[in-house]
Amino acid sequence: MSMHRHGPRLTHPPGYRKKGLMKPLNIIHSEWSNGWGGQEIRILTECLGMAGRGHRVALVGCPTGKLRLAAQAEGLTFHSLDMRGPWDLPAILKLRALLKSQGTDILHTHSSVDGWVGGMAARWAGVASLRTRHLSAKVPNHPFNIVYRLPQAVVTTGESIRRHLVEDYGLAPEQVVSIPTGIDVERYAPRDAEPGLAQELGLTPGEPVVAIVAILRSWKRHDLFLAMAKELLGQGRRAQFLIVGGGPKEQEVRGLIQSLGLGERVVMTGMRPDVERLLPLCDVCVLASDKNEGVPQAVLQQMAAQRPVVAAKAGDVGQVVIDGQTGLLVETGSASALTAGVARVLDDPELAARLGQGGRRLVLERYSMEAMLDATENIYDQVLAGRTQ
């Protein structure tokens, strides 16, 4: 294992630094994935937020992962650990030794392999553990799938997966809590578009922009987004389309753009660390997913930025996109439903403004960074007090 013992380089707003809620803890987060998306962003954001509240926070996981680079860039300690599978005994023993040597209070796991490795290591080390389930996909309930029974508590990002783990998987209600991702409401505050940014991206100033911000994975359904674009243009509308994000389906998406004849109408930016700068350019933001969604960070960011959202009702999206109030909610798997929703927003500036204002208000009331960190500290406190076992 390699260890990096830098102090946290916190560059976040004062809202991260709420004091006095609980005594400082020694927390280690684990993540097996080597990718970068909403899950990894939430882990890093939560680590920085908890460090800002005075907790000692470190991470352990994939030596070649993008999370390692991002965490180290922020000055967080990252312990590199190869985990070759859920029953990787050497990894379990190394993590057990790490937990004991660091005087860890809580191990917080996040993915399948590190859920197994971390769950067993924590049990053997006598350290409390917690697991976050980021996806809304169902968890197989068979006698050998005990991964969610290893930790003392489970966090979900939405209510539907919480109910599933209680009703179908059999966890005790007090053991599972839904904590949606918190949004930095200052970073994503409404603002005017930056002069020259549209041209820099290859967009035509003054022409409506319909955007999707999502990692390029199959269930994000960029194919439906592009089919919707084709339909809108076929109706004679002047619009341009922005795809923000990178991922394993990039070449497939680029090929589909060309095959649909949309090359001049679609701009792909790749992964961007400055999404808050792009959102003011967007007249409508779209979520086309058909599964695996908790409460999506991208949607909350768009709502915080007061952008009108048209979203397919996958997973727990309907928990925040309240149809006609904070956005428009449409059927999953339907390009025509997305087209109708986007057209409605483009045709009705008053509706667009009302949805944007309603979304911003909801995020401020329920989905701020402070709300997420408060809820996380609360479940840590319950785990350590033995009230979730």
C-alpha positions as YAML, in Angstrom:
chain: A
units: angstrom
residues:
- id: 1
  name: MET
  ca: [0.00, 0.00, 0.00]
- id: 2
  name: SER
  ca: [1.18, 3.50, -0.75]
- id: 3
  name: MET
  ca: [0.21, 6.22, 1.68]
- id: 4
  name: HIS
  ca: [-0.06, 9.94, 1.10]
- id: 5
  name: ARG
  ca: [-0.28, 11.93, 4.30]
- id: 6
  name: HIS
  ca: [-1.13, 15.40, 3.18]
- id: 7
  name: GLY
  ca: [-3.51, 17.63, 5.10]
- id: 8
  name: PRO
  ca: [-6.76, 18.45, 3.30]
- id: 9
  name: ARG
  ca: [-6.50, 21.38, 0.90]
- id: 10
  name: LEU
  ca: [-10.02, 22.69, 1.40]
- id: 11
  name: THR
  ca: [-11.08, 25.32, -1.09]
- id: 12
  name: HIS
  ca: [-14.81, 25.13, -0.46]
- id: 13
  name: PRO
  ca: [-17.23, 27.78, 0.85]
- id: 14
  name: PRO
  ca: [-17.71, 28.37, 4.59]
- id: 15
  name: GLY
  ca: [-20.93, 26.35, 4.57]
- id: 16
  name: TYR
  ca: [-18.81, 23.18, 4.67]
- id: 17
  name: ARG
  ca: [-17.44, 24.07, 8.08]
- id: 18
  name: LYS
  ca: [-20.31, 23.62, 10.47]
- id: 19
  name: LYS
  ca: [-19.01, 23.08, 13.99]
- id: 20
  name: GLY
  ca: [-20.12, 21.29, 17.10]
- id: 21
  name: LEU
  ca: [-22.45, 18.66, 15.66]
- id: 22
  name: MET
  ca: [-20.37, 15.73, 16.94]
- id: 23
  name: LYS
  ca: [-16.86, 14.88, 18.10]
- id: 24
  name: PRO
  ca: [-14.21, 14.48, 15.36]
- id: 25
  name: LEU
  ca: [-14.04, 10.97, 13.89]
- id: 26
  name: ASN
  ca: [-11.38, 9.00, 12.04]
- id: 27
  name: ILE
  ca: [-13.13, 7.95, 8.80]
- id: 28
  name: ILE
  ca: [-11.83, 5.88, 5.87]
- id: 29
  name: HIS
  ca: [-13.80, 5.62, 2.61]
- id: 30
  name: SER
  ca: [-13.20, 2.72, 0.21]
- id: 31
  name: GLU
  ca: [-13.90, 2.61, -3.54]
- id: 32
  name: TRP
  ca: [-12.87, -0.22, -5.84]
- id: 33
  name: SER
  ca: [-13.88, 1.43, -9.14]
- id: 34
  name: ASN
  ca: [-11.25, 3.07, -11.35]
- id: 35
  name: GLY
  ca: [-13.82, 5.24, -13.14]
- id: 36
  name: TRP
  ca: [-15.09, 8.75, -12.66]
- id: 37
  name: GLY
  ca: [-18.76, 9.72, -12.47]
- id: 38
  name: GLY
  ca: [-21.45, 10.81, -10.08]
- id: 39
  name: GLN
  ca: [-20.57, 8.14, -7.52]
- id: 40
  name: GLU
  ca: [-16.91, 9.08, -7.31]
- id: 41
  name: ILE
  ca: [-17.74, 12.79, -7.28]
- id: 42
  name: ARG
  ca: [-20.09, 12.26, -4.35]
- id: 43
  name: ILE
  ca: [-17.44, 10.30, -2.43]
- id: 44
  name: LEU
  ca: [-14.85, 13.03, -2.91]
- id: 45
  name: THR
  ca: [-17.33, 15.81, -2.08]
- id: 46
  name: GLU
  ca: [-18.45, 14.02, 1.08]
- id: 47
  name: CYS
  ca: [-14.84, 13.43, 2.15]
- id: 48
  name: LEU
  ca: [-13.98, 17.10, 1.71]
- id: 49
  name: GLY
  ca: [-17.13, 18.20, 3.49]
- id: 50
  name: MET
  ca: [-16.48, 15.95, 6.48]
- id: 51
  name: ALA
  ca: [-12.84, 17.01, 6.61]
- id: 52
  name: GLY
  ca: [-14.06, 20.59, 6.62]
- id: 53
  name: ARG
  ca: [-16.09, 19.79, 9.72]
- id: 54
  name: GLY
  ca: [-12.98, 18.66, 11.57]
- id: 55
  name: HIS
  ca: [-13.06, 14.90, 10.95]
- id: 56
  name: ARG
  ca: [-9.94, 13.01, 9.89]
- id: 57
  name: VAL
  ca: [-10.79, 11.57, 6.48]
- id: 58
  name: ALA
  ca: [-8.83, 9.25, 4.19]
- id: 59
  name: LEU
  ca: [-9.60, 6.95, 1.25]
- id: 60
  name: VAL
  ca: [-8.49, 3.48, 0.20]
- id: 61
  name: GLY
  ca: [-8.94, 1.86, -3.17]
- id: 62
  name: CYS
  ca: [-7.86, 1.35, -6.76]
- id: 63
  name: PRO
  ca: [-4.22, 2.41, -7.33]
- id: 64
  name: THR
  ca: [-4.98, 3.42, -10.93]
- id: 65
  name: GLY
  ca: [-8.37, 5.00, -10.25]
- id: 66
  name: LYS
  ca: [-9.31, 8.56, -11.11]
- id: 67
  name: LEU
  ca: [-10.60, 9.02, -7.58]
- id: 68
  name: ARG
  ca: [-7.06, 8.58, -6.26]
- id: 69
  name: LEU
  ca: [-5.79, 11.40, -8.45]
- id: 70
  name: ALA
  ca: [-8.68, 13.68, -7.54]
- id: 71
  name: ALA
  ca: [-8.36, 12.98, -3.82]
- id: 72
  name: GLN
  ca: [-4.61, 13.57, -3.80]
- id: 73
  name: ALA
  ca: [-5.08, 16.79, -5.77]
- id: 74
  name: GLU
  ca: [-7.32, 17.97, -2.93]
- id: 75
  name: GLY
  ca: [-4.69, 16.98, -0.37]
- id: 76
  name: LEU
  ca: [-6.56, 13.98, 1.03]
- id: 77
  name: THR
  ca: [-4.75, 10.84, 2.19]
- id: 78
  name: PHE
  ca: [-5.21, 7.94, -0.24]
- id: 79
  name: HIS
  ca: [-4.08, 4.37, 0.53]
- id: 80
  name: SER
  ca: [-3.65, 2.36, -2.67]
- id: 81
  name: LEU
  ca: [-4.94, -1.21, -2.39]
- id: 82
  name: ASP
  ca: [-5.49, -3.77, -5.14]
- id: 83
  name: MET
  ca: [-8.76, -5.65, -4.64]
- id: 84
  name: ARG
  ca: [-8.95, -8.49, -7.14]
- id: 85
  name: GLY
  ca: [-12.39, -9.72, -6.16]
- id: 86
  name: PRO
  ca: [-14.84, -9.98, -3.27]
- id: 87
  name: TRP
  ca: [-12.95, -12.88, -1.67]
- id: 88
  name: ASP
  ca: [-9.45, -11.44, -2.04]
- id: 89
  name: LEU
  ca: [-7.99, -12.62, 1.29]
- id: 90
  name: PRO
  ca: [-4.69, -10.70, 0.99]
- id: 91
  name: ALA
  ca: [-6.65, -7.48, 0.36]
- id: 92
  name: ILE
  ca: [-8.92, -8.20, 3.32]
- id: 93
  name: LEU
  ca: [-5.93, -8.76, 5.60]
- id: 94
  name: LYS
  ca: [-4.14, -5.63, 4.37]
- id: 95
  name: LEU
  ca: [-7.25, -3.51, 4.86]
- id: 96
  name: ARG
  ca: [-7.82, -5.00, 8.31]
- id: 97
  name: ALA
  ca: [-4.26, -4.05, 9.26]
- id: 98
  name: LEU
  ca: [-4.74, -0.55, 7.86]
- id: 99
  name: LEU
  ca: [-7.96, 0.00, 9.81]
- id: 100
  name: LYS
  ca: [-6.29, -1.05, 13.06]
- id: 101
  name: SER
  ca: [-3.08, 0.90, 12.48]
- id: 102
  name: GLN
  ca: [-4.98, 4.09, 11.69]
- id: 103
  name: GLY
  ca: [-7.28, 3.88, 14.72]
- id: 104
  name: THR
  ca: [-10.28, 4.00, 12.40]
- id: 105
  name: ASP
  ca: [-13.70, 4.78, 13.85]
- id: 106
  name: ILE
  ca: [-15.72, 4.05, 10.69]
- id: 107
  name: LEU
  ca: [-15.04, 2.40, 7.34]
- id: 108
  name: HIS
  ca: [-17.44, 3.69, 4.67]
- id: 109
  name: THR
  ca: [-17.63, 1.41, 1.59]
- id: 110
  name: HIS
  ca: [-19.18, 2.25, -1.77]
- id: 111
  name: SER
  ca: [-18.93, -0.48, -4.45]
- id: 112
  name: SER
  ca: [-19.41, -4.21, -4.83]
- id: 113
  name: VAL
  ca: [-15.85, -5.52, -4.40]
- id: 114
  name: ASP
  ca: [-14.79, -3.06, -1.71]
- id: 115
  name: GLY
  ca: [-18.14, -3.67, 0.00]
- id: 116
  name: TRP
  ca: [-17.15, -7.33, 0.45]
- id: 117
  name: VAL
  ca: [-13.46, -6.74, 1.18]
- id: 118
  name: GLY
  ca: [-14.15, -3.77, 3.46]
- id: 119
  name: GLY
  ca: [-17.10, -5.35, 5.19]
- id: 120
  name: MET
  ca: [-15.11, -8.44, 6.17]
- id: 121
  name: ALA
  ca: [-11.98, -6.46, 7.05]
- id: 122
  name: ALA
  ca: [-13.98, -4.16, 9.32]
- id: 123
  name: ARG
  ca: [-15.67, -7.10, 11.06]
- id: 124
  name: TRP
  ca: [-12.31, -8.76, 11.73]
- id: 125
  name: ALA
  ca: [-10.77, -5.48, 12.90]
- id: 126
  name: GLY
  ca: [-13.66, -4.70, 15.25]
- id: 127
  name: VAL
  ca: [-14.33, -1.44, 13.37]
- id: 128
  name: ALA
  ca: [-17.79, -0.08, 12.60]
- id: 129
  name: SER
  ca: [-18.67, 0.06, 8.89]
- id: 130
  name: LEU
  ca: [-21.25, 1.68, 6.67]
- id: 131
  name: ARG
  ca: [-22.14, 1.01, 3.02]
- id: 132
  name: THR
  ca: [-23.58, 3.48, 0.53]
- id: 133
  name: ARG
  ca: [-25.67, 2.01, -2.28]
- id: 134
  name: HIS
  ca: [-25.48, 4.56, -5.10]
- id: 135
  name: LEU
  ca: [-27.55, 2.75, -7.76]
- id: 136
  name: SER
  ca: [-31.26, 2.02, -7.76]
- id: 137
  name: ALA
  ca: [-30.82, -1.44, -9.34]
- id: 138
  name: LYS
  ca: [-32.29, -4.28, -7.28]
- id: 139
  name: VAL
  ca: [-29.97, -6.24, -5.00]
- id: 140
  name: PRO
  ca: [-30.16, -10.06, -5.47]
- id: 141
  name: ASN
  ca: [-31.58, -11.64, -2.33]
- id: 142
  name: HIS
  ca: [-30.05, -15.09, -2.01]
- id: 143
  name: PRO
  ca: [-28.45, -16.77, 1.03]
- id: 144
  name: PHE
  ca: [-24.87, -16.11, -0.06]
- id: 145
  name: ASN
  ca: [-25.30, -12.41, -0.81]
- id: 146
  name: ILE
  ca: [-24.54, -11.06, 2.63]
- id: 147
  name: VAL
  ca: [-22.63, -7.98, 1.51]
- id: 148
  name: TYR
  ca: [-25.31, -5.60, 2.84]
- id: 149
  name: ARG
  ca: [-25.43, -7.51, 6.13]
- id: 150
  name: LEU
  ca: [-21.73, -6.96, 6.86]
- id: 151
  name: PRO
  ca: [-21.97, -3.22, 7.72]
- id: 152
  name: GLN
  ca: [-23.91, -1.85, 10.67]
- id: 153
  name: ALA
  ca: [-25.90, 0.51, 8.43]
- id: 154
  name: VAL
  ca: [-26.60, 1.20, 4.77]
- id: 155
  name: VAL
  ca: [-27.07, 4.57, 3.08]
- id: 156
  name: THR
  ca: [-29.03, 4.86, -0.17]
- id: 157
  name: THR
  ca: [-29.29, 7.87, -2.45]
- id: 158
  name: GLY
  ca: [-33.06, 7.58, -2.81]
- id: 159
  name: GLU
  ca: [-36.16, 6.22, -1.12]
- id: 160
  name: SER
  ca: [-37.05, 3.47, -3.61]
- id: 161
  name: ILE
  ca: [-33.80, 1.55, -3.10]
- id: 162
  name: ARG
  ca: [-34.14, 2.07, 0.66]
- id: 163
  name: ARG
  ca: [-37.59, 0.44, 0.56]
- id: 164
  name: HIS
  ca: [-36.23, -2.40, -1.58]
- id: 165
  name: LEU
  ca: [-33.44, -3.18, 0.89]
- id: 166
  name: VAL
  ca: [-35.95, -3.25, 3.74]
- id: 167
  name: GLU
  ca: [-38.91, -4.97, 2.08]
- id: 168
  name: ASP
  ca: [-37.15, -7.35, -0.34]
- id: 169
  name: TYR
  ca: [-33.63, -7.81, 1.01]
- id: 170
  name: GLY
  ca: [-34.77, -7.92, 4.62]
- id: 171
  name: LEU
  ca: [-32.69, -5.25, 6.35]
- id: 172
  name: ALA
  ca: [-34.15, -3.66, 9.48]
- id: 173
  name: PRO
  ca: [-35.79, -0.27, 8.75]
- id: 174
  name: GLU
  ca: [-33.58, 1.51, 11.30]
- id: 175
  name: GLN
  ca: [-30.49, 0.11, 9.54]
- id: 176
  name: VAL
  ca: [-31.14, 1.85, 6.21]
- id: 177
  name: VAL
  ca: [-31.33, 5.60, 5.60]
- id: 178
  name: SER
  ca: [-31.77, 7.59, 2.38]
- id: 179
  name: ILE
  ca: [-29.32, 10.49, 2.03]
- id: 180
  name: PRO
  ca: [-29.46, 12.12, -1.41]
- id: 181
  name: THR
  ca: [-26.36, 13.85, -2.67]
- id: 182
  name: GLY
  ca: [-25.99, 17.39, -1.37]
- id: 183
  name: ILE
  ca: [-25.38, 20.26, -3.73]
- id: 184
  name: ASP
  ca: [-23.10, 23.26, -3.23]
- id: 185
  name: VAL
  ca: [-25.85, 25.85, -3.71]
- id: 186
  name: GLU
  ca: [-23.34, 28.69, -4.01]
- id: 187
  name: ARG
  ca: [-21.28, 27.01, -6.70]
- id: 188
  name: TYR
  ca: [-24.42, 26.22, -8.70]
- id: 189
  name: ALA
  ca: [-26.23, 29.50, -8.07]
- id: 190
  name: PRO
  ca: [-28.04, 31.05, -11.06]
- id: 191
  name: ARG
  ca: [-25.78, 33.32, -13.12]
- id: 192
  name: ASP
  ca: [-25.52, 34.94, -16.52]
- id: 193
  name: ALA
  ca: [-23.73, 33.06, -19.26]
- id: 194
  name: GLU
  ca: [-20.10, 34.06, -19.72]
- id: 195
  name: PRO
  ca: [-19.45, 36.15, -22.84]
- id: 196
  name: GLY
  ca: [-17.71, 34.11, -25.49]
- id: 197
  name: LEU
  ca: [-18.27, 30.73, -23.83]
- id: 198
  name: ALA
  ca: [-20.88, 29.59, -26.36]
- id: 199
  name: GLN
  ca: [-18.53, 30.27, -29.28]
- id: 200
  name: GLU
  ca: [-15.68, 28.59, -27.39]
- id: 201
  name: LEU
  ca: [-17.76, 25.41, -27.17]
- id: 202
  name: GLY
  ca: [-18.89, 25.60, -30.78]
- id: 203
  name: LEU
  ca: [-22.46, 26.68, -30.02]
- id: 204
  name: THR
  ca: [-24.38, 29.34, -31.92]
- id: 205
  name: PRO
  ca: [-25.15, 32.30, -29.62]
- id: 206
  name: GLY
  ca: [-28.84, 33.09, -29.26]
- id: 207
  name: GLU
  ca: [-30.05, 29.69, -30.44]
- id: 208
  name: PRO
  ca: [-31.80, 27.44, -27.86]
- id: 209
  name: VAL
  ca: [-29.56, 24.83, -26.22]
- id: 210
  name: VAL
  ca: [-30.90, 21.46, -25.05]
- id: 211
  name: ALA
  ca: [-28.37, 19.66, -22.86]
- id: 212
  name: ILE
  ca: [-27.67, 16.34, -21.20]
- id: 213
  name: VAL
  ca: [-25.03, 16.09, -18.48]
- id: 214
  name: ALA
  ca: [-24.26, 12.42, -17.82]
- id: 215
  name: ILE
  ca: [-21.48, 9.88, -18.01]
- id: 216
  name: LEU
  ca: [-21.62, 8.03, -21.34]
- id: 217
  name: ARG
  ca: [-23.03, 4.70, -20.13]
- id: 218
  name: SER
  ca: [-25.79, 2.57, -21.62]
- id: 219
  name: TRP
  ca: [-28.50, 3.30, -19.05]
- id: 220
  name: LYS
  ca: [-28.09, 7.06, -19.44]
- id: 221
  name: ARG
  ca: [-29.76, 6.55, -22.86]
- id: 222
  name: HIS
  ca: [-27.95, 9.09, -24.97]
- id: 223
  name: ASP
  ca: [-29.54, 7.27, -27.90]
- id: 224
  name: LEU
  ca: [-32.94, 8.55, -26.73]
- id: 225
  name: PHE
  ca: [-31.54, 12.05, -26.28]
- id: 226
  name: LEU
  ca: [-30.28, 12.01, -29.88]
- id: 227
  name: ALA
  ca: [-33.55, 10.54, -31.18]
- id: 228
  name: MET
  ca: [-35.32, 13.40, -29.38]
- id: 229
  name: ALA
  ca: [-32.96, 15.88, -31.05]
- id: 230
  name: LYS
  ca: [-33.79, 14.39, -34.45]
- id: 231
  name: GLU
  ca: [-37.51, 14.67, -33.75]
- id: 232
  name: LEU
  ca: [-37.29, 18.29, -32.60]
- id: 233
  name: LEU
  ca: [-35.30, 19.30, -35.66]
- id: 234
  name: GLY
  ca: [-37.73, 17.37, -37.85]
- id: 235
  name: GLN
  ca: [-40.50, 19.57, -36.48]
- id: 236
  name: GLY
  ca: [-38.70, 22.57, -37.96]
- id: 237
  name: ARG
  ca: [-37.32, 23.90, -34.68]
- id: 238
  name: ARG
  ca: [-34.04, 25.74, -34.45]
- id: 239
  name: ALA
  ca: [-32.17, 24.14, -31.58]
- id: 240
  name: GLN
  ca: [-28.73, 22.84, -30.77]
- id: 241
  name: PHE
  ca: [-27.78, 20.02, -28.45]
- id: 242
  name: LEU
  ca: [-25.02, 19.78, -25.86]
- id: 243
  name: ILE
  ca: [-23.66, 16.49, -24.48]
- id: 244
  name: VAL
  ca: [-21.50, 16.99, -21.39]
- id: 245
  name: GLY
  ca: [-19.62, 13.97, -20.06]
- id: 246
  name: GLY
  ca: [-17.24, 11.22, -21.02]
- id: 247
  name: GLY
  ca: [-17.32, 7.47, -20.61]
- id: 248
  name: PRO
  ca: [-17.16, 4.04, -22.20]
- id: 249
  name: LYS
  ca: [-19.88, 4.72, -24.79]
- id: 250
  name: GLU
  ca: [-18.21, 7.80, -26.29]
- id: 251
  name: GLN
  ca: [-17.38, 6.31, -29.69]
- id: 252
  name: GLU
  ca: [-20.80, 4.70, -29.92]
- id: 253
  name: VAL
  ca: [-22.49, 8.05, -29.22]
- id: 254
  name: ARG
  ca: [-20.28, 9.83, -31.77]
- id: 255
  name: GLY
  ca: [-21.19, 7.21, -34.36]
- id: 256
  name: LEU
  ca: [-24.89, 7.60, -33.64]
- id: 257
  name: ILE
  ca: [-24.63, 11.39, -34.06]
- id: 258
  name: GLN
  ca: [-23.18, 10.89, -37.51]
- id: 259
  name: SER
  ca: [-25.64, 8.19, -38.56]
- id: 260
  name: LEU
  ca: [-28.57, 10.42, -37.57]
- id: 261
  name: GLY
  ca: [-27.13, 13.34, -39.53]
- id: 262
  name: LEU
  ca: [-26.79, 15.49, -36.40]
- id: 263
  name: GLY
  ca: [-23.12, 16.35, -36.73]
- id: 264
  name: GLU
  ca: [-23.73, 20.09, -37.14]
- id: 265
  name: ARG
  ca: [-26.33, 20.28, -34.38]
- id: 266
  name: VAL
  ca: [-24.64, 18.38, -31.51]
- id: 267
  name: VAL
  ca: [-21.62, 19.46, -29.47]
- id: 268
  name: MET
  ca: [-19.83, 16.97, -27.22]
- id: 269
  name: THR
  ca: [-17.63, 18.55, -24.55]
- id: 270
  name: GLY
  ca: [-16.25, 15.43, -22.89]
- id: 271
  name: MET
  ca: [-15.82, 15.41, -19.12]
- id: 272
  name: ARG
  ca: [-15.89, 18.94, -17.68]
- id: 273
  name: PRO
  ca: [-14.91, 19.97, -14.14]
- id: 274
  name: ASP
  ca: [-16.75, 23.29, -14.58]
- id: 275
  name: VAL
  ca: [-20.33, 22.24, -15.30]
- id: 276
  name: GLU
  ca: [-21.57, 25.25, -13.33]
- id: 277
  name: ARG
  ca: [-20.16, 27.48, -16.11]
- id: 278
  name: LEU
  ca: [-22.02, 25.56, -18.83]
- id: 279
  name: LEU
  ca: [-25.47, 25.43, -17.23]
- id: 280
  name: PRO
  ca: [-26.34, 29.12, -17.85]
- id: 281
  name: LEU
  ca: [-26.09, 28.35, -21.59]
- id: 282
  name: CYS
  ca: [-28.75, 25.61, -21.33]
- id: 283
  name: ASP
  ca: [-32.40, 26.42, -22.07]
- id: 284
  name: VAL
  ca: [-33.51, 22.88, -21.14]
- id: 285
  name: CYS
  ca: [-31.64, 20.09, -19.32]
- id: 286
  name: VAL
  ca: [-32.62, 16.49, -20.04]
- id: 287
  name: LEU
  ca: [-32.24, 13.22, -18.12]
- id: 288
  name: ALA
  ca: [-33.00, 10.28, -20.41]
- id: 289
  name: SER
  ca: [-32.02, 7.37, -18.11]
- id: 290
  name: ASP
  ca: [-34.16, 4.25, -17.95]
- id: 291
  name: LYS
  ca: [-32.70, 2.63, -14.79]
- id: 292
  name: ASN
  ca: [-30.03, 2.71, -12.07]
- id: 293
  name: GLU
  ca: [-30.79, 6.24, -10.88]
- id: 294
  name: GLY
  ca: [-31.02, 7.29, -7.25]
- id: 295
  name: VAL
  ca: [-31.46, 11.04, -6.97]
- id: 296
  name: PRO
  ca: [-29.07, 12.19, -9.72]
- id: 297
  name: GLN
  ca: [-26.49, 14.82, -8.84]
- id: 298
  name: ALA
  ca: [-26.67, 16.29, -12.33]
- id: 299
  name: VAL
  ca: [-30.38, 16.98, -11.98]
- id: 300
  name: LEU
  ca: [-29.92, 18.60, -8.57]
- id: 301
  name: GLN
  ca: [-27.12, 20.77, -9.95]
- id: 302
  name: GLN
  ca: [-29.33, 21.86, -12.84]
- id: 303
  name: MET
  ca: [-32.18, 22.64, -10.48]
- id: 304
  name: ALA
  ca: [-29.84, 24.58, -8.18]
- id: 305
  name: ALA
  ca: [-28.76, 26.61, -11.22]
- id: 306
  name: GLN
  ca: [-32.44, 27.33, -11.91]
- id: 307
  name: ARG
  ca: [-32.48, 25.47, -15.21]
- id: 308
  name: PRO
  ca: [-35.75, 23.79, -16.31]
- id: 309
  name: VAL
  ca: [-35.41, 20.01, -16.32]
- id: 310
  name: VAL
  ca: [-37.19, 17.36, -18.41]
- id: 311
  name: ALA
  ca: [-36.48, 13.95, -16.90]
- id: 312
  name: ALA
  ca: [-37.50, 10.35, -17.46]
- id: 313
  name: LYS
  ca: [-38.93, 8.87, -14.25]
- id: 314
  name: ALA
  ca: [-36.25, 6.27, -13.58]
- id: 315
  name: GLY
  ca: [-35.35, 5.22, -10.04]
- id: 316
  name: ASP
  ca: [-35.83, 8.05, -7.56]
- id: 317
  name: VAL
  ca: [-35.86, 10.89, -10.07]
- id: 318
  name: GLY
  ca: [-39.50, 11.59, -9.21]
- id: 319
  name: GLN
  ca: [-38.42, 12.31, -5.65]
- id: 320
  name: VAL
  ca: [-37.04, 15.66, -6.83]
- id: 321
  name: VAL
  ca: [-38.55, 16.25, -10.28]
- id: 322
  name: ILE
  ca: [-42.13, 16.98, -9.27]
- id: 323
  name: ASP
  ca: [-44.07, 17.20, -12.52]
- id: 324
  name: GLY
  ca: [-45.15, 20.72, -13.33]
- id: 325
  name: GLN
  ca: [-43.50, 22.18, -10.22]
- id: 326
  name: THR
  ca: [-39.76, 21.52, -10.24]
- id: 327
  name: GLY
  ca: [-39.51, 20.04, -13.73]
- id: 328
  name: LEU
  ca: [-41.35, 17.87, -16.22]
- id: 329
  name: LEU
  ca: [-41.43, 14.11, -15.60]
- id: 330
  name: VAL
  ca: [-41.92, 11.83, -18.61]
- id: 331
  name: GLU
  ca: [-42.11, 8.11, -19.33]
- id: 332
  name: THR
  ca: [-38.85, 6.16, -19.51]
- id: 333
  name: GLY
  ca: [-37.64, 4.66, -22.77]
- id: 334
  name: SER
  ca: [-39.55, 7.10, -24.99]
- id: 335
  name: ALA
  ca: [-37.84, 9.61, -27.27]
- id: 336
  name: SER
  ca: [-41.25, 11.03, -28.19]
- id: 337
  name: ALA
  ca: [-42.06, 11.71, -24.52]
- id: 338
  name: LEU
  ca: [-38.75, 13.57, -24.16]
- id: 339
  name: THR
  ca: [-39.47, 15.50, -27.35]
- id: 340
  name: ALA
  ca: [-42.90, 16.58, -26.13]
- id: 341
  name: GLY
  ca: [-41.51, 17.69, -22.77]
- id: 342
  name: VAL
  ca: [-38.62, 19.66, -24.25]
- id: 343
  name: ALA
  ca: [-40.88, 21.28, -26.86]
- id: 344
  name: ARG
  ca: [-43.29, 22.33, -24.14]
- id: 345
  name: VAL
  ca: [-40.54, 24.08, -22.19]
- id: 346
  name: LEU
  ca: [-39.04, 25.74, -25.28]
- id: 347
  name: ASP
  ca: [-42.47, 27.03, -26.31]
- id: 348
  name: ASP
  ca: [-43.43, 28.45, -22.91]
- id: 349
  name: PRO
  ca: [-40.89, 30.81, -21.32]
- id: 350
  name: GLU
  ca: [-43.15, 31.36, -18.31]
- id: 351
  name: LEU
  ca: [-43.28, 27.60, -17.65]
- id: 352
  name: ALA
  ca: [-39.50, 27.37, -18.05]
- id: 353
  name: ALA
  ca: [-38.98, 30.16, -15.51]
- id: 354
  name: ARG
  ca: [-41.47, 28.66, -13.05]
- id: 355
  name: LEU
  ca: [-39.88, 25.20, -13.22]
- id: 356
  name: GLY
  ca: [-36.42, 26.66, -12.76]
- id: 357
  name: GLN
  ca: [-37.48, 28.67, -9.74]
- id: 358
  name: GLY
  ca: [-39.29, 25.69, -8.22]
- id: 359
  name: GLY
  ca: [-36.25, 23.47, -8.68]
- id: 360
  name: ARG
  ca: [-33.89, 25.96, -7.07]
- id: 361
  name: ARG
  ca: [-36.25, 26.39, -4.13]
- id: 362
  name: LEU
  ca: [-36.46, 22.62, -3.55]
- id: 363
  name: VAL
  ca: [-32.66, 22.21, -3.56]
- id: 364
  name: LEU
  ca: [-32.24, 25.07, -1.10]
- id: 365
  name: GLU
  ca: [-34.84, 23.56, 1.24]
- id: 366
  name: ARG
  ca: [-33.88, 19.87, 1.16]
- id: 367
  name: TYR
  ca: [-30.80, 19.01, -0.88]
- id: 368
  name: SER
  ca: [-28.02, 21.32, 0.19]
- id: 369
  name: MET
  ca: [-24.51, 20.15, 1.09]
- id: 370
  name: GLU
  ca: [-25.25, 20.96, 4.72]
- id: 371
  name: ALA
  ca: [-28.29, 18.65, 4.70]
- id: 372
  name: MET
  ca: [-26.22, 15.74, 3.34]
- id: 373
  name: LEU
  ca: [-23.38, 16.22, 5.82]
- id: 374
  name: ASP
  ca: [-25.78, 16.60, 8.77]
- id: 375
  name: ALA
  ca: [-27.55, 13.35, 7.82]
- id: 376
  name: THR
  ca: [-24.24, 11.53, 7.33]
- id: 377
  name: GLU
  ca: [-22.93, 12.61, 10.73]
- id: 378
  name: ASN
  ca: [-26.22, 11.51, 12.24]
- id: 379
  name: ILE
  ca: [-25.99, 7.96, 10.85]
- id: 380
  name: TYR
  ca: [-22.32, 7.76, 11.89]
- id: 381
  name: ASP
  ca: [-23.39, 8.72, 15.41]
- id: 382
  name: GLN
  ca: [-26.10, 6.04, 15.41]
- id: 383
  name: VAL
  ca: [-23.70, 3.36, 14.12]
- id: 384
  name: LEU
  ca: [-21.12, 4.15, 16.80]
- id: 385
  name: ALA
  ca: [-23.80, 4.18, 19.48]
- id: 386
  name: GLY
  ca: [-24.99, 0.74, 18.37]
- id: 387
  name: ARG
  ca: [-28.50, 1.93, 17.52]
- id: 388
  name: THR
  ca: [-28.58, 0.43, 14.02]
- id: 389
  name: GLN
  ca: [-27.50, -3.16, 14.73]
...
